[in-house]
Amino acid sequence: MSLLTIITYLGTFVFALTGAFKARTVKMDIFGGLVLAFATAYGGGTLRDLLIGIKPVNWINDNIALILVFAGTAFTFLLKENLNRFKRTVFYTDAMGLG
């Protein structure tokens, strides 16, 4: 596994955390959190692939990244922390994902 692949998986996981944390702040259930985590983790890459004509899109054949989205959502919804602490966490995870 190359360094670029590891960075890609880390970014996918962090963006899934960001979406799931945001779902927790607006009191969504776990399914809503999963949808939001999936959208934030794969939204930009899917749009990029569609615009440049790559078919099928990248996440269709990547089961590891899909498992990372499920794991990030489960991790977020299993935490029983105060939701005010999530605002800072969402900010930091979003910054890490963009980096």
Phi and psi in degrees as GROMACS dihedral restraints (atoms count N, CA, C in turn):
[ dihedral_restraints ]
;  ai    aj    ak    al  type     phi  dphi    fc
    3     4     5     6     1   -84.4    20    10
    4     5     6     7     1   166.6    20    10
    6     7     8     9     1   -63.9    20    10
    7     8     9    10     1   -37.7    20    10
    9    10    11    12     1   -64.3    20    10
   10    11    12    13     1   -38.3    20    10
   12    13    14    15     1   -65.9    20    10
   13    14    15    16     1   -40.9    20    10
   15    16    17    18     1   -64.6    20    10
   16    17    18    19     1   -42.3    20    10
   18    19    20    21     1   -64.6    20    10
   19    20    21    22     1   -38.5    20    10
   21    22    23    24     1   -63.7    20    10
   22    23    24    25     1   -44.5    20    10
   24    25    26    27     1   -66.3    20    10
   25    26    27    28     1   -38.4    20    10
   27    28    29    30     1   -64.1    20    10
   28    29    30    31     1   -42.4    20    10
   30    31    32    33     1   -63.5    20    10
   31    32    33    34     1   -41.0    20    10
   33    34    35    36     1   -61.9    20    10
   34    35    36    37     1   -44.7    20    10
   36    37    38    39     1   -64.0    20    10
   37    38    39    40     1   -43.0    20    10
   39    40    41    42     1   -67.7    20    10
   40    41    42    43     1   -40.5    20    10
   42    43    44    45     1   -67.9    20    10
   43    44    45    46     1   -32.3    20    10
   45    46    47    48     1   -65.9    20    10
   46    47    48    49     1   -40.5    20    10
   48    49    50    51     1   -60.5    20    10
   49    50    51    52     1   -42.5    20    10
   51    52    53    54     1   -60.5    20    10
   52    53    54    55     1   -46.0    20    10
   54    55    56    57     1   -65.0    20    10
   55    56    57    58     1   -40.3    20    10
   57    58    59    60     1   -69.4    20    10
   58    59    60    61     1   -37.9    20    10
   60    61    62    63     1   -63.7    20    10
   61    62    63    64     1   -40.4    20    10
   63    64    65    66     1   -65.4    20    10
   64    65    66    67     1   -37.7    20    10
   66    67    68    69     1   -63.9    20    10
   67    68    69    70     1   -37.6    20    10
   69    70    71    72     1   -65.9    20    10
   70    71    72    73     1   -36.7    20    10
   72    73    74    75     1   -68.5    20    10
   73    74    75    76     1   -26.9    20    10
   75    76    77    78     1  -101.8    20    10
   76    77    78    79     1    15.5    20    10
   78    79    80    81     1    60.9    20    10
   79    80    81    82     1    40.8    20    10
   81    82    83    84     1   -78.7    20    10
   82    83    84    85     1   160.6    20    10
   84    85    86    87     1   -82.2    20    10
   85    86    87    88     1  -177.4    20    10
   87    88    89    90     1   -67.7    20    10
   88    89    90    91     1   -32.2    20    10
   90    91    92    93     1   -68.1    20    10
   91    92    93    94     1   -42.8    20    10
   93    94    95    96     1   -62.4    20    10
   94    95    96    97     1   -37.7    20    10
   96    97    98    99     1   -65.1    20    10
   97    98    99   100     1   -37.9    20    10
   99   100   101   102     1   -66.8    20    10
  100   101   102   103     1   -41.0    20    10
  102   103   104   105     1   -64.4    20    10
  103   104   105   106     1   -44.6    20    10
  105   106   107   108     1   -67.6    20    10
  106   107   108   109     1   -38.0    20    10
  108   109   110   111     1   -64.8    20    10
  109   110   111   112     1   -41.9    20    10
  111   112   113   114     1   -63.9    20    10
  112   113   114   115     1   -42.5    20    10
  114   115   116   117     1   -64.8    20    10
  115   116   117   118     1   -41.0    20    10
  117   118   119   120     1   -74.9    20    10
  118   119   120   121     1   -32.7    20    10
  120   121   122   123     1   -74.9    20    10
  121   122   123   124     1   -35.0    20    10
  123   124   125   126     1  -115.4    20    10
  124   125   126   127     1    -6.9    20    10
  126   127   128   129     1   -58.8    20    10
  127   128   129   130     1   -52.2    20    10
  129   130   131   132     1   -65.8    20    10
  130   131   132   133     1   -41.8    20    10
  132   133   134   135     1   -67.0    20    10
  133   134   135   136     1   -37.0    20    10
  135   136   137   138     1   -66.5    20    10
  136   137   138   139     1   -44.6    20    10
  138   139   140   141     1   -62.1    20    10
  139   140   141   142     1   -42.3    20    10
  141   142   143   144     1   -60.0    20    10
  142   143   144   145     1   -48.0    20    10
  144   145   146   147     1   -62.8    20    10
  145   146   147   148     1   -39.7    20    10
  147   148   149   150     1   -67.9    20    10
  148   149   150   151     1   -38.0    20    10
  150   151   152   153     1   -70.4    20    10
  151   152   153   154     1   -33.1    20    10
  153   154   155   156     1   -95.7    20    10
  154   155   156   157     1     0.2    20    10
  156   157   158   159     1    87.4    20    10
  157   158   159   160     1    21.4    20    10
  159   160   161   162     1   -81.3    20    10
  160   161   162   163     1   123.6    20    10
  162   163   164   165     1  -133.3    20    10
  163   164   165   166     1   131.7    20    10
  165   166   167   168     1   -74.9    20    10
  166   167   168   169     1   162.7    20    10
  168   169   170   171     1   -63.7    20    10
  169   170   171   172     1   159.1    20    10
  171   172   173   174     1   -59.8    20    10
  172   173   174   175     1   -39.2    20    10
  174   175   176   177     1   -76.1    20    10
  175   176   177   178     1   -10.8    20    10
  177   178   179   180     1   -63.1    20    10
  178   179   180   181     1   -39.8    20    10
  180   181   182   183     1  -100.1    20    10
  181   182   183   184     1     7.2    20    10
  183   184   185   186     1  -113.4    20    10
  184   185   186   187     1    91.8    20    10
  186   187   188   189     1   -73.3    20    10
  187   188   189   190     1   -28.4    20    10
  189   190   191   192     1   -64.8    20    10
  190   191   192   193     1   -44.1    20    10
  192   193   194   195     1   -65.8    20    10
  193   194   195   196     1   -35.7    20    10
  195   196   197   198     1   -65.6    20    10
  196   197   198   199     1   -39.7    20    10
  198   199   200   201     1   -65.0    20    10
  199   200   201   202     1   -36.1    20    10
  201   202   203   204     1   -64.2    20    10
  202   203   204   205     1   -36.3    20    10
  204   205   206   207     1   -65.7    20    10
  205   206   207   208     1   -45.0    20    10
  207   208   209   210     1   -62.5    20    10
  208   209   210   211     1   -41.6    20    10
  210   211   212   213     1   -66.2    20    10
  211   212   213   214     1   -42.2    20    10
  213   214   215   216     1   -63.8    20    10
  214   215   216   217     1   -39.4    20    10
  216   217   218   219     1   -68.1    20    10
  217   218   219   220     1   -43.5    20    10
  219   220   221   222     1   -63.1    20    10
  220   221   222   223     1   -42.8    20    10
  222   223   224   225     1   -59.7    20    10
  223   224   225   226     1   -43.8    20    10
  225   226   227   228     1   -66.1    20    10
  226   227   228   229     1   -42.3    20    10
  228   229   230   231     1   -81.0    20    10
  229   230   231   232     1   -14.0    20    10
  231   232   233   234     1   -83.7    20    10
  232   233   234   235     1   -16.5    20    10
  234   235   236   237     1   -71.4    20    10
  235   236   237   238     1   137.4    20    10
  237   238   239   240     1  -112.0    20    10
  238   239   240   241     1    37.4    20    10
  240   241   242   243     1   -82.3    20    10
  241   242   243   244     1   170.4    20    10
  243   244   245   246     1   -70.8    20    10
  244   245   246   247     1   137.7    20    10
  246   247   248   249     1   -69.6    20    10
  247   248   249   250     1   -20.9    20    10
  249   250   251   252     1   -66.4    20    10
  250   251   252   253     1   -29.0    20    10
  252   253   254   255     1   -71.6    20    10
  253   254   255   256     1   -21.4    20    10
  255   256   257   258     1   -71.1    20    10
  256   257   258   259     1   -26.0    20    10
  258   259   260   261     1   -60.2    20    10
  259   260   261   262     1   -43.8    20    10
  261   262   263   264     1   -69.4    20    10
  262   263   264   265     1   -38.4    20    10
  264   265   266   267     1   -65.6    20    10
  265   266   267   268     1   -40.4    20    10
  267   268   269   270     1   -61.3    20    10
  268   269   270   271     1   -41.7    20    10
  270   271   272   273     1   -60.9    20    10
  271   272   273   274     1   -46.8    20    10
  273   274   275   276     1   -70.5    20    10
  274   275   276   277     1   -40.2    20    10
  276   277   278   279     1   -68.7    20    10
  277   278   279   280     1   -34.5    20    10
  279   280   281   282     1   -66.9    20    10
  280   281   282   283     1   -41.2    20    10
  282   283   284   285     1   -64.0    20    10
  283   284   285   286     1   -39.9    20    10
  285   286   287   288     1   -65.6    20    10
  286   287   288   289     1   -41.6    20    10
  288   289   290   291     1   -64.5    20    10
  289   290   291   292     1   -40.0    20    10
  291   292   293   294     1   -68.3    20    10
  292   293   294   295     1   -31.6    20    10
